[in-house]
Amino acid sequence: MFQGATQLSLDAKGRLAVPTRHRDALQSGGAVVLTAHPDGCVLLYPRLAWEPIGSRLQALSRFNEPAQRSGLSK
């Protein structure tokens, strides 16, 4: 697993160039989940790491938008 923040940009065709150090970690196999963070960044999780987070988000009230965005409260 890897951690870190990297600022990336899209090329003229709208493609994202992933740095080699991250690409190598991603090519090790397995599914990943890509999701947007409320602060405007993109988060990438290995599928197994995402499952408990996704379950918490699914359990949030649809009427509590701030809680739904943060994923921290129920």
GUKEVO-318795 format. One record per residue: residue in three letters; residue number from 1; x, y, z of N, C-alpha, C in turn. Coordinates in steps of 0.001 Angstrom, whole numbers. Example, Ala and Ser with C-alpha at 12.3 -4.5 7.8 and 13.67 -1.06 7.14 Angstrom:
<pts>
<'ALA' 1 <13190 -5690 7800> <12300 -4500 7800> <13200 -3300 7800>>;
<'SER' 2 <12850 -2250 7080> <13670 -1060 7140> <12900 30 7870>>;
</pts>
This chain:
<pts>
<'MET' 1 <853 -1172 0> <0 0 0> <898 1234 0>>;
<'PHE' 2 <430 2281 -607> <1191 3527 -618> <335 4652 -69>>;
<'GLN' 3 <1018 5680 417> <342 6869 910> <1087 8079 389>>;
<'GLY' 4 <392 9195 350> <1036 10421 -66> <104 11273 -888>>;
<'ALA' 5 <506 12491 -1051> <-269 13428 -1863> <601 13884 -3015>>;
<'THR' 6 <20 13881 -4183> <710 14330 -5383> <-246 15182 -6188>>;
<'GLN' 7 <212 16329 -6603> <-635 17177 -7436> <-429 16775 -8888>>;
<'LEU' 8 <-1520 16392 -9529> <-1482 15938 -10914> <-2367 16837 -11759>>;
<'SER' 9 <-2145 16816 -13047> <-2999 17592 -13944> <-3357 16745 -15156>>;
<'LEU' 10 <-4381 17176 -15850> <-4823 16487 -17060> <-4088 17050 -18268>>;
<'ASP' 11 <-3834 16212 -19257> <-3208 16704 -20473> <-4290 17284 -21395>>;
<'ALA' 12 <-3913 17694 -22580> <-4850 18343 -23507> <-6012 17430 -23911>>;
<'LYS' 13 <-5810 16120 -23823> <-6865 15167 -24174> <-7668 14726 -22954>>;
<'GLY' 14 <-7417 15336 -21787> <-8157 14999 -20577> <-7648 13759 -19865>>;
<'ARG' 15 <-6421 13353 -20157> <-5855 12164 -19518> <-5013 12559 -18315>>;
<'LEU' 16 <-4945 11668 -17364> <-4184 11879 -16138> <-2897 11073 -16224>>;
<'ALA' 17 <-1771 11733 -16056> <-489 11035 -16043> <-179 10659 -14600>>;
<'VAL' 18 <-103 9369 -14318> <173 8881 -12970> <1679 8689 -12829>>;
<'PRO' 19 <2287 9286 -11795> <3736 9132 -11602> <4129 7658 -11462>>;
<'THR' 20 <5326 7332 -11894> <5805 5953 -11894> <5698 5314 -10521>>;
<'ARG' 21 <6041 6047 -9464> <6023 5437 -8125> <4609 4995 -7743>>;
<'HIS' 22 <3588 5716 -8183> <2209 5325 -7908> <1733 4259 -8894>>;
<'ARG' 23 <2152 4391 -10124> <1742 3434 -11155> <2218 2029 -10803>>;
<'ASP' 24 <3436 1919 -10316> <3962 612 -9935> <3108 -26 -8841>>;
<'ALA' 25 <2688 766 -7866> <1846 244 -6782> <488 -181 -7312>>;
<'LEU' 26 <-53 557 -8266> <-1376 240 -8815> <-1347 -1003 -9696>>;
<'GLN' 27 <-220 -1250 -10344> <-126 -2385 -11252> <121 -3702 -10527>>;
<'SER' 28 <204 -3653 -9206> <450 -4883 -8457> <-775 -5788 -8442>>;
<'GLY' 29 <-1869 -5323 -9002> <-3064 -6147 -9120> <-4148 -5725 -8149>>;
<'GLY' 30 <-5322 -6274 -8352> <-6436 -5961 -7472> <-7220 -4755 -7957>>;
<'ALA' 31 <-8448 -4682 -7503> <-9339 -3587 -7883> <-9091 -2378 -6993>>;
<'VAL' 32 <-9359 -1201 -7537> <-9232 40 -6782> <-10524 841 -6912>>;
<'VAL' 33 <-10733 1740 -5963> <-11887 2631 -5975> <-11364 4053 -6013>>;
<'LEU' 34 <-11863 4828 -6946> <-11505 6227 -7103> <-12709 7059 -6693>>;
<'THR' 35 <-12514 8009 -5771> <-13629 8803 -5277> <-13196 10251 -5080>>;
<'ALA' 36 <-14147 11144 -5094> <-13866 12567 -4913> <-13958 12934 -3437>>;
<'HIS' 37 <-13063 13787 -2989> <-13068 14311 -1625> <-13729 15683 -1659>>;
<'PRO' 38 <-14448 16083 -604> <-15110 17394 -602> <-14162 18574 -771>>;
<'ASP' 39 <-12883 18398 -467> <-11912 19488 -620> <-11412 19643 -2053>>;
<'GLY' 40 <-11964 18863 -2966> <-11598 19006 -4376> <-10480 18097 -4831>>;
<'CYS' 41 <-10113 17120 -4033> <-9080 16187 -4468> <-9703 14821 -4756>>;
<'VAL' 42 <-8934 13963 -5342> <-9379 12619 -5694> <-8664 11643 -4776>>;
<'LEU' 43 <-9392 10671 -4273> <-8819 9651 -3395> <-8897 8302 -4087>>;
<'LEU' 44 <-7845 7527 -3940> <-7764 6207 -4551> <-7518 5187 -3451>>;
<'TYR' 45 <-8378 4180 -3377> <-8279 3152 -2343> <-8200 1775 -2973>>;
<'PRO' 46 <-7401 871 -2399> <-7544 -532 -2782> <-8962 -960 -2395>>;
<'ARG' 47 <-9583 -1807 -3172> <-10973 -2180 -2929> <-11210 -2678 -1514>>;
<'LEU' 48 <-10334 -3513 -1000> <-10522 -4048 346> <-10470 -2956 1409>>;
<'ALA' 49 <-9644 -1942 1219> <-9575 -831 2179> <-10814 56 2066>>;
<'TRP' 50 <-11410 123 881> <-12586 969 667> <-13861 375 1270>>;
<'GLU' 51 <-13968 -932 1314> <-15216 -1574 1724> <-15780 -1056 3046>>;
<'PRO' 52 <-15004 -938 4146> <-15600 -409 5374> <-15996 1066 5251>>;
<'ILE' 53 <-15257 1830 4470> <-15590 3251 4260> <-16888 3355 3473>>;
<'GLY' 54 <-16988 2584 2402> <-18195 2592 1584> <-19421 2165 2377>>;
<'SER' 55 <-19262 1183 3251> <-20379 742 4088> <-20846 1864 5011>>;
<'ARG' 56 <-19896 2597 5600> <-20256 3723 6472> <-20989 4801 5689>>;
<'LEU' 57 <-20534 5075 4483> <-21193 6101 3669> <-22603 5677 3284>>;
<'GLN' 58 <-22790 4412 2959> <-24110 3918 2596> <-25089 4008 3763>>;
<'ALA' 59 <-24567 3920 4983> <-25423 3942 6173> <-25826 5357 6587>>;
<'LEU' 60 <-25193 6375 6014> <-25501 7750 6402> <-26881 8163 5919>>;
<'SER' 61 <-27480 9065 6663> <-28786 9595 6285> <-28656 10407 5005>>;
<'ARG' 62 <-29554 10199 4090> <-29564 10973 2838> <-29981 12416 3095>>;
<'PHE' 63 <-30518 12698 4288> <-30968 14036 4621> <-29894 14860 5318>>;
<'ASN' 64 <-28768 14257 5650> <-27699 14955 6335> <-26516 15092 5375>>;
<'GLU' 65 <-26572 16074 4481> <-25548 16225 3444> <-24144 16433 3996>>;
<'PRO' 66 <-23927 17294 5028> <-22554 17444 5544> <-21985 16128 6074>>;
<'ALA' 67 <-22787 15354 6763> <-22317 14066 7277> <-22044 13107 6132>>;
<'GLN' 68 <-22866 13155 5123> <-22690 12271 3977> <-21379 12591 3251>>;
<'ARG' 69 <-21067 13889 3126> <-19810 14271 2471> <-18607 13863 3287>>;
<'SER' 70 <-18665 14016 4602> <-17502 13721 5425> <-17314 12233 5650>>;
<'GLY' 71 <-18422 11498 5719> <-18328 10069 5977> <-17936 9748 7399>>;
<'LEU' 72 <-17957 10743 8276> <-17478 10548 9637> <-18560 10382 10670>>;
<'SER' 73 <-19744 10894 10420> <-20783 10801 11439> <-21976 10041 10888>>;
<'LYS' 74 <-22805 9581 11764> <-23964 8799 11360> <-25237 9517 11645>>;
</pts>
